[in-house]
Amino acid sequence: MFENISSVATQVVILFIIIGVGVILSKCRVLNKERVSGLIDIVVYIVTPANIIVSFQREFKGELIFNLGFSFLAAFIVFFINCVMAKLMIREKNPDKNCVIRFASAFPNAGYFALPLQKAILGDIGVFYGAAYIAMFHCYIWTYGVKLLKKPDAEKDTVHKQSAAFQSLKKILLNPPIIGIFIGIIFFVTQVKLPNMILSPLQSFAALNTPLPMLIIGFYLANADLKATFSNLWVYIGAFLRLIASPAVALLICFILKTDSSVATSCIIACSAPSAALSGMLAQKFDRDTEVPAGMITFTTIVCIITMPVMVALAQFLF
């Protein structure tokens, strides 16, 4: 057990070293909002889809499809329970803060933070199973997540509701990581093997999946105002839900489903990740409080250096 914790902790510390470089670059003004915005676009539109497609370039086996199905099912159940727990336990009186804390509690950083760790610990198979969690992440984000953050009077007439539903579906289907998952699954099922001329550049882009997201997180850490975070009790409860309760639920679900060890470990890595970076971005988009989610992202990112190794090691020990 201790060896598992030590191994995972080493990988988490490596990520935090890269995050530290991002903090330094931000303090030295090498990274600013405009440059980070460009890095985010590169990660979302190129690096993450490339990483997913590369992970699906493997020999077709019925066992892998079976395990991938379990990954989708586990992710669907865990996200549902996360949303329910956040709604029941977060009772901040300020509605603008209440909804963003619930959002940040329910949704982890499944892409920026979890994928690099899944690859570091499990290799490409970790990304293969992690793709299911990313798919469910976007399905929940652009449906329940958007509904949670929208102002109460934002949807009154039927036409507007239908338009909003269409936009949510469009956001899900046209999201670059989702497109990458579709392409990867098609290639995997049909056993289309990409020629080296195409696969090699994809692998090069996939290799950026660890450093670029960590530098982005470092920028946000360097510019976060923690004062609002540490003075809000509900943020601590939200952090508990995000870093302890969610992976504990995931462990139980994987145990009930009797999943493969790699499936369980990949799921726990995603579930024990800090709050999603989209918490702050969407809060700003829907005119909600932005300081609290930014602080919660920072707080959960710092604390996860302790909680994440324990949860992931526990998964490796039990499965």
C-alpha atoms as one frame of an Amber mdcrd trajectory, in Angstrom:
protein
   0.000   0.000   0.000   2.769   2.423   0.995   4.646   1.631  -2.225   1.510
   2.469  -4.223   1.114   5.787  -2.398   4.802   6.588  -2.941   4.584   5.770
  -6.654   1.474   7.889  -7.258   2.795  10.703  -5.046   5.964  10.811  -7.154
   3.905  11.294 -10.321   1.785  13.997  -8.650   4.902  15.814  -7.437   6.311
  15.727 -10.981   3.127  17.417 -12.191   3.408  20.026  -9.420   7.001  20.777
 -10.397   5.769  21.648 -13.884   2.941  23.656 -12.311   5.602  25.497 -10.278
   7.358  26.428 -13.514   4.033  27.849 -14.709   3.768  29.911 -11.516   7.299
  31.274 -12.026   6.636  32.082 -15.683   3.481  33.913 -14.642   5.274  35.921
 -11.960   7.995  36.785 -14.489   5.238  37.921 -16.903   6.281  35.363 -19.513
   2.762  33.933 -19.274  -0.187  36.300 -19.472  -3.910  35.923 -20.221  -3.467
  36.193 -23.978  -0.679  33.599 -24.150  -2.473  31.224 -21.784  -5.630  31.580
 -23.881  -3.585  30.454 -26.878  -2.153  27.515 -24.933  -5.664  26.480 -23.878
  -6.777  26.449 -27.525  -3.770  24.294 -28.458  -4.542  21.826 -25.649  -8.277
  21.639 -26.408  -8.172  21.617 -30.211  -4.962  19.668 -30.883  -3.207  18.038
 -27.916  -6.148  16.330 -26.166  -7.769  14.917 -29.343  -4.344  13.721 -30.559
  -3.688  12.030 -27.220  -7.047  10.250 -27.328  -6.688   9.114 -30.942  -3.191
   7.747 -30.265  -4.490   5.821 -27.225  -7.081   4.087 -29.446  -4.420   2.911
 -31.910  -4.245  -0.595 -30.463  -5.224  -4.159 -31.295  -8.963  -4.792 -31.113
  -9.989  -7.006 -28.198 -13.472  -7.710 -26.909 -12.173  -7.291 -23.376 -11.165
  -3.692 -24.105 -14.614  -2.820 -25.484 -16.186  -4.484 -22.445 -13.966  -2.501
 -20.067 -14.567   0.735 -21.996 -18.307   0.175 -21.566 -17.773  -0.233 -17.827
 -15.773   3.017 -17.854 -18.692   4.873 -19.463 -21.182   3.341 -17.006 -19.031
   4.105 -13.952 -18.446   7.693 -15.135 -22.182   8.234 -15.753 -23.130   6.973
 -12.275 -20.351   8.846 -10.466 -21.187  12.161 -12.161 -24.867  11.718 -11.293
 -24.060  11.053  -7.623 -21.589  13.979  -7.599 -24.306  16.361  -8.786 -26.797
  15.030  -6.220 -24.290  15.291  -3.343 -23.364  18.847  -4.323 -27.030  19.886
  -4.474 -27.843  18.333  -1.099 -24.773  19.491   0.825 -23.869  22.934  -0.592
 -26.242  25.535   0.879 -24.480  28.864   0.393 -27.014  31.709   0.872 -25.585
  33.775  -1.991 -27.079  32.160  -5.145 -24.197  33.324  -7.361 -21.690  31.608
  -5.086 -23.909  28.633  -4.325 -24.203  27.468  -7.938 -20.479  27.837  -8.737
 -19.418  25.958  -5.585 -21.819  23.152  -6.503 -20.396  23.160 -10.025 -16.777
  23.072  -8.837 -17.635  20.292  -6.367 -19.290  18.056  -8.957 -16.906  18.454
 -11.904 -13.208  17.493 -11.775 -10.354  18.592 -13.997 -10.753  15.408 -16.060
  -8.744  16.695 -19.008  -5.966  19.051 -17.925  -5.042  17.232 -14.714  -6.363
  13.661 -14.904  -5.221  12.687 -18.413  -1.511  13.386 -17.799  -1.634  11.367
 -14.577  -3.587   8.527 -16.206  -0.920   8.300 -18.890   1.961   8.561 -16.405
   0.632   5.764 -14.177  -1.151   3.464 -16.650   0.261   4.407 -20.048  -1.957
   4.741 -23.142  -4.521   2.337 -21.689  -5.182   4.903 -18.955  -6.038   7.500
 -21.604  -8.114   4.870 -23.450 -10.354   4.331 -20.421 -10.076   7.973 -19.354
 -11.716   8.981 -22.641 -15.009   7.651 -21.261 -14.777  10.006 -18.302 -14.024
  12.963 -20.584 -17.060  12.110 -22.720 -19.363  11.998 -19.690 -17.747  15.153
 -18.317 -18.772  17.122 -21.408 -22.238  15.534 -21.527 -22.948  16.658 -17.960
 -21.171  20.020 -18.275 -23.155  21.203 -21.302 -26.511  19.991 -19.958 -26.820
  19.998 -16.161 -23.772  22.228 -15.632 -25.042  24.981 -17.916 -28.530  24.752
 -16.410 -27.010  25.074 -12.930 -25.116  28.272 -13.787 -27.794  30.012 -15.866
 -29.838  32.756 -14.235 -33.389  31.649 -13.280 -34.998  33.975 -15.844 -32.668
  32.911 -18.675 -35.101  30.250 -19.957 -38.754  31.264 -20.006 -40.269  30.503
 -23.400 -40.404  27.100 -25.096 -38.572  28.283 -28.196 -35.654  29.488 -26.100
 -35.555  26.176 -24.213 -35.491  24.223 -27.473 -32.715  26.463 -28.783 -30.753
  26.006 -25.547 -31.139  22.220 -25.779 -29.891  22.288 -29.369 -26.912  24.445
 -28.393 -26.053  22.048 -25.547 -26.161  19.064 -27.909 -24.034  20.991 -30.401
 -21.494  21.832 -27.686 -21.241  18.140 -26.772 -20.963  16.694 -30.288 -18.645
  19.358 -31.721 -16.311  19.485 -28.728 -12.776  18.591 -29.950 -12.112  15.889
 -27.306 -15.488  14.279 -28.117 -14.634  14.333 -31.827 -11.299  12.738 -30.935
 -13.132  10.001 -29.003 -15.459   9.298 -31.951 -12.533   9.108 -34.374 -10.515
   6.954 -31.973 -13.380   4.488 -31.425 -14.034   4.205 -35.179 -10.346   3.531
 -35.848 -10.232   1.039 -32.968 -13.342  -0.921 -34.030 -12.460  -0.944 -37.744
  -8.783  -1.542 -36.926  -7.625   1.347 -39.098  -3.913   1.743 -38.435  -2.621
   5.223 -39.127   0.534   5.409 -41.258   3.643   6.532 -39.416   3.622   9.809
 -41.380   0.378  10.734 -39.563   0.783   8.812 -36.310   4.205  10.270 -35.516
   3.018  13.939 -35.511  -0.023  12.908 -33.439   2.285  11.253 -30.917   4.392
  14.414 -30.786   1.315  16.519 -30.027   0.119  13.919 -27.493   3.458  14.246
 -25.675   2.496  17.869 -24.890  -0.496  16.675 -22.860   1.462  16.854 -19.608
   3.549  20.071 -19.763   1.084  22.478 -21.411  -1.935  21.868 -19.099   0.314
  22.031 -16.032   1.760  25.383 -17.139  -1.803  26.666 -17.612  -2.765  25.526
 -14.096   0.400  27.204 -12.780  -0.708  30.492 -14.335  -4.101  30.296 -12.609
  -2.499  29.388  -9.284  -0.197  32.400  -9.500  -3.093  34.776 -10.141  -5.734
  33.375  -7.787  -7.067  35.369  -4.840  -7.422  32.867  -1.994  -8.898  35.324
   0.499 -12.489  34.716  -0.608 -11.848  30.972  -0.622 -10.467  30.539   2.888
 -13.244  32.661   4.414 -16.075  30.567   2.941 -17.030  27.399   4.858 -18.941
  25.995   1.892 -15.748  25.924  -0.164 -14.220  23.481   2.331 -17.309  21.288
   2.112 -17.133  21.499  -1.683 -13.443  20.552  -1.600 -14.298  17.564   0.606
 -16.903  16.424  -1.915 -14.484  16.920  -4.798 -11.365  15.287  -3.340 -12.668
  12.723  -0.838 -16.354  11.882  -1.338 -16.287  11.638  -5.145 -13.350   9.185
  -5.391 -14.816   7.217  -2.459 -18.082   6.870  -4.378 -16.131   5.895  -7.493
 -14.302   3.189  -5.515 -17.638   1.798  -4.350 -19.124   1.878  -7.870 -16.074
   0.146  -9.373 -16.203  -2.455  -6.582 -19.907  -3.133  -7.230 -19.328  -3.360
 -11.002 -16.232  -5.538 -10.394 -14.227  -3.551 -12.916 -10.761  -4.276 -14.207
  -7.854  -2.812 -12.192  -6.885  -0.366 -14.959 -10.506   0.774 -15.357 -10.845
   1.380 -11.613  -7.503   3.207 -11.338  -8.260   5.395 -14.361 -11.686   6.256
 -12.933 -10.313   7.097  -9.469  -7.613   9.335 -10.986 -10.300  11.332 -12.795
 -12.611  11.441  -9.760  -9.893  12.582  -7.355  -8.710  15.424  -9.620  -9.189
  19.048  -8.464 -12.066  21.256  -9.592 -12.469  21.771 -13.335 -10.897  24.850
 -14.907 -14.247  25.393 -16.657 -15.705  26.329 -13.256 -14.234  29.819 -13.497
 -14.641  30.204 -17.256 -18.356  29.316 -17.303 -19.009  31.327 -14.125 -17.745
  34.383 -15.989 -19.772  33.507 -19.088 -23.034  33.290 -17.114 -22.285  36.333
 -14.946 -21.806  34.409 -11.703 -19.218  34.866  -8.955 -15.736  34.211 -10.397
 -13.488  34.716  -7.355 -14.818  31.738  -5.397 -14.476  29.150  -8.200 -10.982
  30.457  -9.032 -10.027  30.114  -5.387 -11.612  26.670  -5.146  -9.701  25.497
  -8.235  -6.497  26.688  -6.579  -7.353  25.237  -3.159  -8.326  21.777  -4.493
  -5.275  21.712  -6.767  -2.967  22.312  -3.806  -4.736  19.880  -1.454  -4.927
  17.088  -4.042  -1.166  16.604  -3.729  -2.063  14.786  -0.474  -5.489  13.285
  -1.221  -4.880  12.080  -4.784  -1.986   9.669  -4.067  -3.957   8.099  -1.205
  -7.126   7.583  -3.260  -5.326   6.259  -6.347  -3.084   3.982  -4.273  -6.179
   2.662  -2.502  -7.691   1.813  -5.900  -4.511   0.006  -6.940  -4.479  -1.875
  -3.649  -8.135  -2.967  -3.806  -8.334  -3.923  -7.494
